[in-house]
Every structure is written in C-alpha cells, then in structure tokens.
Amino acid sequence: MNRRELLASMAAGTLANAHGAARAQGTKRRNVIYILSDDHRYDAMGFMKAQPWLETPHMDRLAREGVHFKNAFVTTALCSPSRASVLTGVYAHRHKIVDNNTPIPPGTTFFPAHLQKAGYKTGFFGKWHMGAETDEPKPGFDQWVSFRGQGTYLPSRNGININGKNVPQKGYITDELTNYAVDWMRTLPKEQPYFLYLSHKAVHAEFEPAPRHKGRYKDAKFVYPPTMAASGEMAQHRPMWVQNQRNSWHGVDYPYHSTLDIGEYYKKYAETLLGVDESIGQVLDEVKRRGELDSTLVIYMGDNGFAFGEHGLIDKRTAYEESMRVPLLARCPELFQGGRTVPQVVANLDIMPTVLDVCGATNPGGLDGASWLPLAQGRPTAWRKELLYEYYWERNFPQTPTMHALRGDRYKFIRYQGIWDVDELYDLQEDPQESRNLIFSPQHQPIIKEMRARLFDLLDQTGGMSIPLQPDRGAQMGLRSPERGKAAEFPAEMKGKPQPPSHQ
C-alpha cells in the first residue's frame, strides 16, 4: 500500500461580534488551512524588502490577494509556548506550557476538538514540539503526521509517525509534510468541511535548504542591522544583560560558541525558507484544483521571530520586535478583499477564536484572544490597545532573563525579573529599531509609570502573578569566550553617590 492509499484508508474509517460574524455567514461550513513555520521573522518576506534579494513569491501572492497583518505578534517567542497559545487561545501562564520541556497539563483541550464537534475533519501535519519528546497522535485530530522533537530536514529511518505508526521519512521534510497534507485533502469528499494544520519544521536552525535551493543566495550581500553595534547611537541605555549576551550562545560575538558569520547564516536561513514558500504554492494549487480557492481561508504565520544581529543578539526569546513579531497573512476572497494591510496589534492568541468564528463552531469563552475577521474585512470593531508578552528564564539558556512586556501601538515597556539591571521603554513610532531606551527620560516617566501599572493589572486579571519553576533538564549553554566582549558596566544613572549612614 502506498502513502496515498494508506492516507485514504485512514481518512475513510469569545466575543459577541465573533459569534455574530459567524452567524452572518449563514450555514456554510468553510474550510480552513493554517500553515505555521518555525522561527520566521516578520520582515523575511520578499515584499517587505528587508533584504532586497530575498524572494518569497507565494507569500507575496497571499499578501497581494489577501490581508497582511503588519503588527502580528506571539506572546512568548519560543516554540512550545507559542504553539500552545495558538491551539488554546490563552497566554502561556494560563496554559502552563511555559518552555520547550514542560509537559502538556492533563485536561488541556486544543481548539480542533471543537471543530470535530461541529462536523469537521481535522488533520495535523508536521512539528508538534510540546511537552515530552513524543510523536504520538494528540486529541483533536482525525489525521496525524508528525515526528519526534525537532525532527530532521533530510530523510531518516522511521522518522514520520502516521496515526501512531512510524514510517521512513523519504524526502526533504518540508516537501514530505506538504505531500502528506495534499494527499489527505484528496481523500476528503467535496461536501466534507476540514481544518488542515500544516506545521513546518523549517526554518528552524540548523538551517538546511532543500538540495534544489542550496547556493541560491551565495553571492547575495547581507545588510547587517545597525543595532548590531556594541555602543553608540544605536545602543543607547542598552541593558547590561543584553550587552553581556553578545558574548554567549545567543550573541553575535560567540554564536553557538563558534565563529559563525551572521550574514552567511541568514542566507542559509533564506534558502531554507524557499521550501516553505513553495509549500504554500503547492497547497494553493491543490485548493484551486478542488474548486475551493476563493472559499477557503488560508492563513500563514510564524511561531516566533528570530534575531540576526539586532541588539547584538541571535535567536528569539526576547521582547524585541525581531523576536516577538511574526508574519501573518490570510487569504479568502469570499470573506474579505485582497490587498489590505491591517495595522492593529494581533497575536497568536487570536488564531483559535478566528478559526472558530469562520467555521461557525462553538467558542468556549474565557479566551485571551479574539477573532480578527472584522479587521480583515475592514469593519469597525473594538480591539486591543496593547498586548502582553512573557518569557520565563530557562536554565538551559541562562543568558536571557525572565521578562514581561506591554506592546502598544506606539510604546513598548519591558520589565525584567530577578536581575540587577534596567528596564526598557521604546517609542516605536520615533524609534522602530528600538535603539534608544527611554527608561531614564524625565518626560517619559508618566508613560513608564502608567504602562508598568497596566502590565501588572493585565497579569493580575489573567492569573499571571507567579513565576513558574521547572526541574533542571538538559545541558546548560552558559559559556563565554575569554577573547570576546567584556562584562558590561553599570550605567551612570545606577551609580550612586556616598550618603551619610542611615539610622533607620
């Protein structure tokens, strides 16, 4: 029995306005395809022109024929917490999957289970990466194609789990997952509504382009970010921990404890991304073949961003734009016109309520996200003014501290926990590269005070006023190079003058 025959046999056997929008669509049960990539930063798309040579024609098409959410974010820039927020619609401190090692709490319900109750067939294809290093099928999905942990880009023995049975991975992982997803679609009758979740491994490090894409950008010139500077105008009042992280596993001076060149690293990342872009095109072609191109909601998103030298850092985890901001594109001509750019702050929290809304499925309530369908349609709607961000220190990567941030339309406030350092405030309108920390600015003190209070109000309202503690697991990437950057000095504003002894 070949793969297609195997799949065919297996397939045979929060807000009032959200509910109102679903009812307004009538009884039609709309198909939804959600494509998620790994570590894809918000500006790594051709039409964004961040690197003039980078090409993503199918993503560009989604933006041209659909909606581009230019201010899309994740609420924790780390694989497992972010993916869990997509599937539950709540912050990490509520779903409790706060790092890449924490097991899924018993009783957790992922939103595809609500779609099953509404008569949908649901399929998951790709990277799961939540909790234990297992590839076993998870509740909520009728079809399951996955792999253990991060999986492998290139073929591996028994590398794929299909509904509980391990089979060889025969091809490049992005292609393999796309083929399984398309094959599953071909088993579904036209009258059967479905939700397809295609969850790519790419573009997670170590980057490995498909053989056909290797060397595509070897002659391209990478534009290094100006905030990669260690000091000066682009590093004003930078926290000490950020400066110290330069010389670490996740810093530009000692990346992965090596002499890695950031520019060459990005080019390999961009070549790996080409496979994801082609995957989108292949999925769109299949939807067109089925005669469902205009009626199907296709969503593309990244699970978190990735820094390539900004602030002297690589990787994600931080509350800087390059880390927490992601691409988000959506296409469905029957629901909204193409070519629209949405400026409002949306998040991974909003995927669950949006999909339930579009499908007319029951929203369980109590979510931190909301349906962005009215925004995509250009309809007036009440929307969030700011978004909470959270990251909890991992012993494996000790260079990044616990942090909480409030990201608004104009200002971002970042607060650090458990370290002797400065917090941060950025005026994103005047300083989109986050190069000037305004934490000591006299005229911005009222804004800092107000945002700090709102941050704690939001944490209190959502049950986030405690720091999770996890057992030690795995190795610690805590080395520094003795030949690279020295430890940062305390800023002048933190250096006090001798005072008379206190008798209190």
N, C-alpha and C positions, 0 to 999 in steps of 0.2 A: 504494500500500500504506500503510495507516495504522499508527500506532505499535504497536497491539496485534498486528496481523498480522505486522509486522516482528519483534517480540519472539518471537512464536510460531514463526516460521520459523527464527530463530536458536537457540531453545531446543531445537527438534526435532533439527536436524543433530547423671609424674614421680614420683608417689608410689605405693607399693604399694596403699594404700587407694583411690586413684583408679581403678586398674585393677580392683580388687575390686568397687567400686561399679558400674562399667560392666558387669561380668560378671553382677552380681546383677540387673540389669535385663533379662537374657535377651537374645534376639536382636533385639528391636525396635530399629529404627533411627529414633531420634527426630529430628524436625525442630527446628531452632534458628533463631530470629530475633534478631539482635543489632542494636540501634538505638543509634547513637552521636551525641550532639550536641556542639557546639563551645562551649567557654567557659561551660558550665552549672555554676554553683557549687552546692555540696551542699545549701544551705538554700533555694534558689529553687524551691520546690515548695509548693503550697497547704497540704498537711498539715503542713509544717514551721513555718508561721506566722511566718517571719522578717519578712515584710511582710504585715500582716493582710489586705490587699486582693488579693494575688496569687492567681490561680486556675489550677490545673492538674488538672482533673477526671480525666483519663485516667491521669496519673501517680499521682494519689491512689488510683485504682482498682487499679493494679498493686501499690501498697503494701498495700492492703486485702486483695486476693485473692492476694497473693504474699508475697515477702520483701523487707524493706528492710534493706540493709547500711548501717547508720548511720555506720560508720567505714570508708568506702571512699576510696581514695587513688590518685593517679597518682604514679609515681616520678620523673617530670620534668614539670613543669607548663608544657608547651609543645607545640604541635600535633604536629609531626612526631615528636619522640622518644616522646611518649606513645602515638601511634597505632602506631608501630613496636613498642613494648613489648607492646601488645595483640596484635599479629599474630605476635610471636616468643616471648613469654613470658619475656623476659630484660631486664635493665637496659640503659639507653642506652649505658653504657660497654662493653657486650658486643655489642650490635647495631650500634654505631658511628654511628647516625643521631642525633647529639647536638644538632642545631639544625634550623632550617627550611630550610637551604641545602645541608646535607650530602647527597651522592648516596647511594643505596642501595648498599651494598657488593655486589660480584659474588658470586653463590652464596647470597645470602640466601633462605631458604625461609620463606614465610608459612603459617600453620597450615591455611588452607583447602585447601592442596595435599594434606595428609594426609587430609582428608575426601574429596577426589576419589578417592584411592586406596581409600577404604572404600566407594565407590559412591555418594557424594553428588553432587548438582548444587549448584553454588555460584554465588551472584550478588552482585555489588558494585554499590551504587547511591549515588553521592554524592562527597563530598570525599575525595580521596586525600592530597594535600599532603605528599608525602615526596620528597626529592631534587629533581631538576630540575623546572621548571615545565612538566610534560607531562601530558597526559590519556590517554596511550596505555594500552591494557589491560596489566594485570600478571599474572604467573603465579599460578595457584591459583584463578582464577575462570572459570567457564563463561560467565557473563553479565557484561558490563561496561558501566556507565553512569556517566560521570564528567565532569569539567571541569578546565580548567587552573587551577592555583593555588587562590586563594580563590573563584573563580567570581563570579557576580553574583546578587543577590537577584531582580532584575527581568529580564524577557526580553532575550535578546541573540542576535545572529546567530551561527550555528554554535557556540553555547555549550555544547552537550552532545556528548559522544563516546559512541557506542554501538558497542561491539566494534570500535573503530578507525575508525568513520565519523562525521564531525561533522554534526550536525543542529541546527536552530534550537532555542533554549530558548524555549518559547512562553508559559510561565506563571511564577508565583512559584516560586522554586527549591524550597522545602520541599514544596509541593504537587506540583510536577513530579516530584521524586525519589520521592515516595510513590506516585504513579500508576504510574511505571515499575516500581517494586518489586511493587506489587499485580498489575499486568498480567503480570509474569513468573511470579508464583505461579500465575496462572490457566492458564499453559501447561504446568504440571507435572502429570503423572498422580498420582493419589492414592497409588499404591504407590511413587513415587519420593521418597526422602528428600532433604531440601535444607537448605542453610545460606544464609540471607539476611542480608547485611550492609548495613544502611541507614545511611549516614554523612552526617548533615546538615551543611550549611554553617552554619545557624543554631545558636547565637545569637552568631556571631562579629561583631565590630564591622566596619564601621559598621552598627549595628543598623537593620534595615529591616523593619518589620512588614508582613504581608500587608495589602492595602488594606482588607479587612474588619475588621481589628483596630486600625487606626490610631485613636488617641484614646481607646481603651478605658479607659486609666488616667489621662487628663489631669487629672482632679480628685483623684486619689489623693494622699495625704500620705506621702512617703518618710521612713522612720525612719533618720536618719543614725547610723552606728556610733559608739559612744563613743570608740573608739580612734582616731578621726579627729583627736582633739585633738593639738596640736603639743607639748604638755608636760603635766605634772601627773600625777595618779594613773593615768591610762590610757596613759602613755607612759614608764614607769619604766625607766631604763637602756636606752633605745632606741638601737640602733647609730647612729653618725654617718651612715653611708651611707643608712640608711632616712630619717633626718631630712632629709638633703640631697636625696633623691629626691622629696620633696614638691614641690620647685621643679624639675620636669623633665617630660619627655614622659609619664612614667608616675606623676605625682604630682598631688595634689589642688589644688595652688596654680597649676600650669601645665599642665593635662592636654592632651596632644596639642598643646602650645604654643598653647593657646587659653584662652578664658574659660568653657569648658564647665561646666555645672552638674551635679554628680554625681547629684542626685536626679532631675532630668529625664532624664538619661542612663539611669538604672536603669529608669525607667518605660518608655522605648522598648525596652530590653532585654526587659522583662517582656511587652510587647506582641508582640515578635518571637517569644518563647518560646511564645505561644499556638498558632502554626502547628505547632511541634514536638509539642505536646500533642495537637493534633487529628490529626496524622500517626499517633501511637500508636493512637488510637482507630480510625482507618481500617484500620490493619494488623490490629488485633484483630478488627474486623468481618469482614475477609476470611478470617482463620483460622477464625472461627466458621462462616462460610458454607461453608468446606471441611470442616466437621465435625471440626476438629483443635484446638479451643480448649483443651481440657484436657490434650492430649497434647504440645502444642508448648511448648518452652521459649522464652519471650520475655524478653530481657534489655534493660534500658535503662540507659545510662551517659553521663556526660560525659567529654570527653577531658582536661579540666583545669578548675579553678575560675576565679574572676575576682573581684578586689577592687573594691569600690565605696566607697573611702574608708578602709577599715581600715588602721591604722598610717600614715595619710596617703597611701596608695597607690591606684592603679588598675592594672588588668591582672593578669597572673599571674606566673610565673617564680619567685616566692619560695617559701620553705618554710613560710610561714604557712598556717593552716588554710583560709582563703578561697581560696587559690591551689591547693593540692595536694589538697584534699578535694573529692570529687565525688559526685553522686547515683548510686546503683546499686540498681536494682530488678529483681526476677526473678519470673516467674510460670509455674508449671507444676503444676496440681493433681495430676497423676498422679505427680509426683516429690516434692512437699512441700506441706504445708498452708499456707494463706494466713494473713495477719495476724501473721507472725513478724517480729521485729526481731533482727538479728544484731549483736552488739556487737564482735566480733573485727575486727582490722585486716586488711582485704582490699585488693587492688590491681589495677590494670590488668594486671599480670603474671599474674593468676590466670584471666583470660578464656580464654586458649588451653588450658590444662590442663583447665578446667571443661568447655569445649565438647567437647574430645576425649573426656573421661570420659563425658559424657552420650550422645555418639554412638557410644561403643564403638570409637572409632578408635585407632590406634596412637599412643602418646605417645613421641616420640623421645628423651626423657630429657634431663638436663642443663639443665632449666629453673630459673628463679629463682622461678616461681610454682607454685601448687598448686591442685587442684580444691577449690572451696568448696562442692561439693554436700553433703558431710556436715554442714557448718554450716547450710545451708539446711534440711536435714532434721532438725536438732536432735540429731544423733548425736554422741557424744563422739569427738573426734579431736585428735591432736596438731596444734598450729597455731603460727604465728609469734608471737613476743612483741614484735617490733619490725620496722620497715620502713625501708629505706634510701631517701633522697631525694637527687637530684643535679641540679644545673643548672650549665651552663658558660657563662661570660661571652660575650656577643655584642657584637661591635664596633658593630653597627647600633644597639643599645640599651645604651650603656655604663654606664647608671646602676645596673644590677643586677650584682653580682659573682658569681664562681664560688662555689658553696656546696654543702656536703653536710650532710645531717641524718639523725638517727636518731629516728624517731617510734614511741614505745612506747605502751602502754595508758594510762600516766599521764604520763610525762615526754617532752619533746621537746628534743633537743640539736641546735643548728645551728652549724656551723663554716664560717667564711669563708676563702677562699684569695686571697692576693695583695693584700690591703688592710690598712691600719693601722687596726684597729677592734676592737670587742669581739665575742665570740661570744655565743650566747644559750642559755638553759635556761628552759623553761617547765613549770610544774606544771599540766597540762591539767585535772586534777581540781579544783584550787582556783582556777584562773585560765584558763577555757576561751577567753577572748578574747585571751590572750597579751599582757597589758598590763604584766606585771611580770617583767622579765628578771632571773633569779636568778643570773646568771653571777658576781656578786661576793658572793653569800650564803655566809657561812662554813659553815653547816650543810649546804649542798648541794654542797660541794666534792668529797666522795667520790662522789656521783652523777655529777657532771661528769667526774671522772677515769675512772670506770667506763664511762660512755657514750662518751667520746672513744676509749677503747681498743677498745670493741666496734665503733664506727664504722669504725676502721681495720682491725680484724680482718675485718669483712664486705667492705670494699673489697679487701683483700688476697686473701681467699678467692675473690672473683669477678673478679679481674683488673682492678680499678679504680684501681690506684695510679699512674695517669698522667693528665695533663691534656691533652685533645685540642687541637690547634692547627689552625685553618682559615684559608684565604686570605681577605683582605678582600673583601667583596662588598656592594654597595649603599651607600646613604646612611647617615649616622650621625645619629641623633636625639639630639643632645647639648646642646641649648640650655638656658639658664636665663634666667628673667625677672629683669631688674635691679630690678624693683619688688616682687618677692615675697620669700620667705624667704631669710635669710642662711645662710651655711655654718655647720654645727653645730660646737660647741665640744667639745674632748676632755673626757670625763668626769673628775671629780676623782680617781677611782681610777687613772687613767693619767697623772696629773700628778705626777712625781717631785720629790724634794727634792734640792738640791745636795749632792753627795758629794765627799769628798776624791779627788784624782786617783788613778787606778789605775796601778800599776807593773807590771801583768801583761803 
